[in-house]
Structures are given as C-alpha cells and as structure tokens.
Amino acid sequence: MKTVIFYYSGTGNSLWSARLLAQGLAEVSLRPMKKADALATGDAEAVGFVFPVHVWGIPVPVVQFIEKLSLRPRVYVFALAVNAGQVSRTLIQLRKMMTRRGLKLAAGFSIVLPSNYIPWGGPGPAERQKSRFENARVKITEAAACIAGGRDGPIEKGPLWQRIVFTAIYKMTFKQIHKMDKDFWSDDNCNSCAVCVQICPAKNIELKAGKPVWHHNCEQCLACIQWCPQESIQFGKKSPAYERYHHPQVSLQDMLTHEGEN
Ligand SMILES: Cc1cc2nc3c(=O)[nH]c(=O)nc-3n(C[C@H](O)[C@H](O)[C@H](O)COP(=O)(O)O)c2cc1C
C-alpha cells in the first residue's frame, strides 16, 4: 500500500515515532508537514499524521496543514497523537475533521513519551522516560502491523472529565497560541548562535542586536527553548530551574534536515 506519513515535531518525539512507524510499513514516504510541496498526496492509498498533542488537542499548524491537504476519496487514514499522558479528545477531533471531508479515520493511536512542555517542569525522572520509550516502541510496532494490514484500529481518547474540561481550554486558547511567545526571553548565556532562528518552524524568531526576538507568530512547539545549545532561552520565571528535553535519538541536524535513524 503506497503510504505517506506527514509529521510535525517540536522536540523530536513525533519525528522518532514517525520514523519507527515507517520502518514497519512498505512503500512509505515520510514528509514534514511544513514543506509547501507536501500538500499533494498523489496516488497514496494510505495517509498518516504523526504530531504532538498541544493543549489537549491538535496543534494549530497541524489543523491548518490537514485542512489544506488534498486527499483521495476512500484513502486509508491513520494517526499517532504523541503526548505526555493526556491525549484527551485529540483523535476524536481528527476523526471529526476527516468525517467533514467524507473520509474515515481508520486508526488513531495515543503514544505517550516524555513531556516537552517546560512550564509543567522537565521531562520527568530518567527511569520513567526509559519506560515510556520502551512502551512506545512496542505500541508503535503494533500500530504499524495494524496499519500495514489496512485494518481498523482504535480511536484512543482520554477520560470523559478530561475531554470536557480540557476541550474547553483548547477552544479558548486556539486563537491565542501565536501570542504566547511573549513569555520567552534569553539570558546572558546567549551567544547569538541563531539555532533558535533556524529551528523555529514558524520563522517567528530573528536576532536583533545578537539576541532572539519573537514576533507573535508562535506555534508553541517549544523547539527554540528546548534546542538552544546554551540553554539560554527561558519561558516565564521558572524555566531556568527546569531540565531541557529533546528525544535522545533525534539530533538538531535531524530536525533541520528531517532525516536520521531510530
Ligand atoms: C504547547 C504544548 C502543549 C502540550 N499539551 C499537552 C497536552 O495537552 N497533553 C499531553 O499529554 N501533552 C502535552 N504536551 C506535551 C507534548 O505533547 C509531548 O511532549 C510530545 O511528545 C512532544 O512531541 P514533539 O517532541 O514531537 O514536539 C504539550 C506540549 C506543548 C509544547
């Protein structure tokens, strides 16, 4: 089955998940959602989306990308929603987006990996991170078998209370996300290396007088703060104390070139 997997990733968890999933599928092409030329899916019989959960739903740029994507009728659609333990209603949201287009989301898996959401603290103890990587590896391998067979799988979701409470927050914040970069700042360790400028998928950062400036077109992927080699980018007051995170098997180069091995 000719398959295209589109991924979006701030700190490599979704890129790693997409690469692992691709290893279990034949005739697969892995494409970053950001590429302008990605919008045509050609003769793909299966199309998959791999992306992080943001604020208990689908990230804004992922919604915008999927809405613009051309999809063949009856294409087999699948997804991995990569999260830190609260997938909430994300995959139901995607199923609805597909239904509106007359398509079916055949399988939607929740993949739990360490958190990159630094305002909640760091990624957690090393042991917990390790068990999340191991569990995710098993689950993605199983998901690949389901998808390779073109079978229907689960559409995974969080508990009802989570879907009710957090979906309201998702809806409230959706239009505000681009402004949430007001809490970013850089400390005296900044050496003007411009990694933040290169890694930002929204091209929202520029250096002014050698220091990053955010232009309120933020996607909140947190790539800038998490990939800063000097750990000089901060978010609010507490981040200086929090450990930085990116997936250990994904490098900065992988993120910039969209390549690498699992
Ligand atoms: C703005 C933002 C919001 C997030 N919201 C959630 C959430 O609602 N539920 C959850 O489980 N994880 C949440 N996370 C954590 C990420 O989904 C998780 O760490 C994911 O693996 C990151 O994937 P990536 O490295 O591909 O960007 C959030 C992260 C960010 C940056």
The ligand as a MOL file (V3000), in Angstrom:
LIG
                    3D

  0  0  0     0  0            999 V3000
M  V30 BEGIN CTAB
M  V30 COUNTS 31 33 0 0 0
M  V30 BEGIN ATOM
M  V30 1 C 2.1790 23.8460 23.9730 0
M  V30 2 C 2.2020 22.4080 24.4060 0
M  V30 3 C 1.0560 21.8320 24.9150 0
M  V30 4 C 1.0550 20.4960 25.3100 0
M  V30 5 N -0.1210 19.9530 25.7320 0
M  V30 6 C -0.1620 18.6420 26.0480 0
M  V30 7 C -1.4000 18.0240 26.3910 0
M  V30 8 O -2.4570 18.6380 26.3670 0
M  V30 9 N -1.4000 16.7100 26.7370 0
M  V30 10 C -0.2190 15.9840 26.7700 0
M  V30 11 O -0.2640 14.8120 27.1130 0
M  V30 12 N 0.9610 16.5310 26.4070 0
M  V30 13 C 1.0180 17.8380 26.0430 0
M  V30 14 N 2.1990 18.4050 25.6510 0
M  V30 15 C 3.4100 17.5560 25.6010 0
M  V30 16 C 3.7020 17.0440 24.2040 0
M  V30 17 O 2.5240 16.6080 23.5580 0
M  V30 18 C 4.6810 15.8520 24.2400 0
M  V30 19 O 5.8160 16.1230 24.9930 0
M  V30 20 C 5.0670 15.4190 22.8300 0
M  V30 21 O 5.6980 14.1770 22.9330 0
M  V30 22 C 6.0040 16.3840 22.1470 0
M  V30 23 O 6.2390 15.9220 20.8270 0
M  V30 24 P 7.3230 16.5670 19.8620 0
M  V30 25 O 8.6700 16.3170 20.5100 0
M  V30 26 O 7.2050 15.8130 18.6000 0
M  V30 27 O 7.0260 18.0140 19.7260 0
M  V30 28 C 2.2360 19.7150 25.2370 0
M  V30 29 C 3.4000 20.3140 24.7170 0
M  V30 30 C 3.3800 21.6210 24.2970 0
M  V30 31 C 4.6310 22.2130 23.7160 0
M  V30 END ATOM
M  V30 BEGIN BOND
M  V30 1 1 1 2
M  V30 2 1 2 3
M  V30 3 2 2 30
M  V30 4 2 3 4
M  V30 5 1 4 5
M  V30 6 1 4 28
M  V30 7 2 5 6
M  V30 8 1 6 7
M  V30 9 1 6 13
M  V30 10 2 7 8
M  V30 11 1 7 9
M  V30 12 1 9 10
M  V30 13 2 10 11
M  V30 14 1 10 12
M  V30 15 2 12 13
M  V30 16 1 13 14
M  V30 17 1 14 15
M  V30 18 1 14 28
M  V30 19 1 15 16
M  V30 20 1 16 17
M  V30 21 1 16 18
M  V30 22 1 18 19
M  V30 23 1 18 20
M  V30 24 1 20 21
M  V30 25 1 20 22
M  V30 26 1 22 23
M  V30 27 1 23 24
M  V30 28 2 24 25
M  V30 29 1 24 26
M  V30 30 1 24 27
M  V30 31 2 28 29
M  V30 32 1 29 30
M  V30 33 1 30 31
M  V30 END BOND
M  V30 END CTAB
M  END
